[in-house]
Amino acid sequence: MSLDRRKELVKIAQEEGLLILEDDPYGCVRFEGEDLPTLYSLDDVGVVLYAGSFSKILAPGTRVGWAVGPKDLIRTMTVFKQGVDTCTSVVAQALVYKYCQSGNLDAFLPKIVDHYRRKRDAMEEAFKKYLPLEEVEYVTPHGGFFYWLTTPNILAEELFNRALEKKVAFVCGAPFFPNGGGEHSFRMCFTFASPEDTDRGIKALGEAMREILAQKG
Ligand SMILES: Cc1ncc(COP(=O)(O)O)c(C=O)c1O
């Protein structure tokens, strides 16, 4: 989201009395490009609640996060969460707390970002090797965990079913569009698989695409 759009969004929320939940677990995972201010930091009224997660910057599955925002709202969230799951594992919270307090996270962050950058690059290299590139649109992500691909002549759901037979899975695009659309798009995570598995998986994905295109004639 561009800086102008961020400012506009915060302004609208302030004027209309709306609350924004800034769900930003990937904000610290930036490979290149410019860091933009969070919505939270652009808000001087208190309409933004910021949420982050250690799962993306410390270790997958940490499942400890943090929230920053109006105190009364955080208190309400805490009580609500207690009703849902009592609370996040206290041991996990204590481990994360100690880890951060000792300054380890600051030193670790560039390493994990570098690790994920290499995985991103491995996936894009595999795209170039195996996908019918004239049939695929994507933008190299400057951060985060995912590629967003669009295949104008292939339905994501059809590709999903074909790819699954080859043991490759992704997230279809349509659920990301509450007002309809996204049927030709899908999301691929590059951070989980090893570069070798990514290479094999994208090769299979390319085969699935070519099979579908050949059937269409
Ligand atoms: C957009 C977004 N928000 C929040 C989370 C929650 O992460 P966790 O429950 O691992 O802290 C995720 C995890 O995948 C996510 O993708």
The ligand as a Gaussian input file, in Angstrom:
#p B3LYP/6-31G(d) Opt

LIG

0 1
 C       -1.823000     -12.077000       7.538000
 C       -1.552000     -12.928000       8.740000
 N       -1.855000     -12.461000       9.946000
 C       -1.613000     -13.176000      11.074000
 C       -1.033000     -14.419000      11.020000
 C       -0.865000     -15.152000      12.344000
 O        0.352000     -15.710000      12.575000
 P        0.625000     -16.605000      13.897000
 O       -0.693000     -17.143000      14.362000
 O        1.548000     -17.687000      13.458000
 O        1.244000     -15.672000      14.878000
 C       -0.701000     -14.958000       9.775000
 C       -0.113000     -16.307000       9.686000
 O        0.043000     -16.939000       8.700000
 C       -0.960000     -14.192000       8.596000
 O       -0.657000     -14.655000       7.370000

